[in-house]
């Protein structure tokens, strides 16, 4: 939103200072964690990735690069998928990490 005050009035404001540089995104790939659902898939940066029911309910490490998404289980790559979205990463850990799971 542009400033509604003219420049001459902005100079007279008390304790006013110029804005700093905008925040920058990380330069390299970002590693996040996701929990695989019971059907064997999860979602990261708006893209659904299928890894199979063998990995259901596991917490996997996902490396998101500019062009590829790499899924790791215990440090070993499971799957490499081309990235089709341009969304920013907003969550490092999924919500399942903080929810209490019902047992039984």
N, C-alpha and C positions, 0 to 999 in steps of 0.2 A: 504494500500500500504506500503510495507516495506521501510525503510529508505535506500536511495541509498548510503549514506556515511558510511564508516567504523567507528567503535566505537572510534578509536583514533582521528578522525577528528570531531566527534560529541562533544567531550569533549572541543575542542578549540573554538566552536561557541560562539559568544557574546550573552548575555542575553538569553541563552538557558536554559530550565528547563525541568525536567521530567514531563511526562503527569500524570494527576490525574486519579482517578478511573473512569471507564465508568459510564454513567448515569444509574440509576436503574428505573425500572418501579414500579408503585404503588403496594403495597402489597395486599390491599383489593379490593373490588369491586369498579368500577368506574361508576358514574352516568353521563349520557349524555342526550341531548335533541334532539328530532327528530320531523319533521313535517310530518304528514300522508298525502299521496297524495289523489287525488280525488277517486281513486279506493280502498282505504282503506289499503294500505301497506306502509312500509318504509324499509330502509336498514341500518343496523348497523354492523360493523366489517365484511363486505362482506356477510352478511346473510340477506335475505329478510324475513320480518315478516309480516303476515297478521293479522290485528286487526279489520277489517270490515269498511264498509262505514259510519257507525254511527260516527266514529272518524275522518272522512275526514277533512282535513285542520286544525286539532288540533295540538298543540304542546304537545308532550308526554315526560315524563321522562322515561329513559331506564337505568336500572342498569345492567351492564355487569360484570359477575363473571367468574371464570375459567370454570365452567361447565354449567351455566344457564344464560339466558337473561330474565329479568323481566321487563315488561312494566307497567308503572303507569300512571293513569289519576287522577289528583288532590290528589295524595297521596295514592289512592287505587289501588291495583294490578289488572290489566286487564287480563294479560296473562303471563305465564311462559313457556319459550321455551328452550329446551336443546341446548347448544352451539355446533355447528358443525364445526366451523372454529377456526384457531389459529392466525388469524391476530391481529395486535396491533391496539389500538384505536388511530386514527390520528385526529379526529375532535370531539370536545365537543359539539358544536352547528352546526346544519346543515346550508347549504348555504341559505336556504329560510329565515333565520332570518335577513340576511343582504340585500337581494334583495327587491326592491320596487315592490309590487304586483300591477298588473293592475286591476282596478275595472271597471266593466261595460262592 
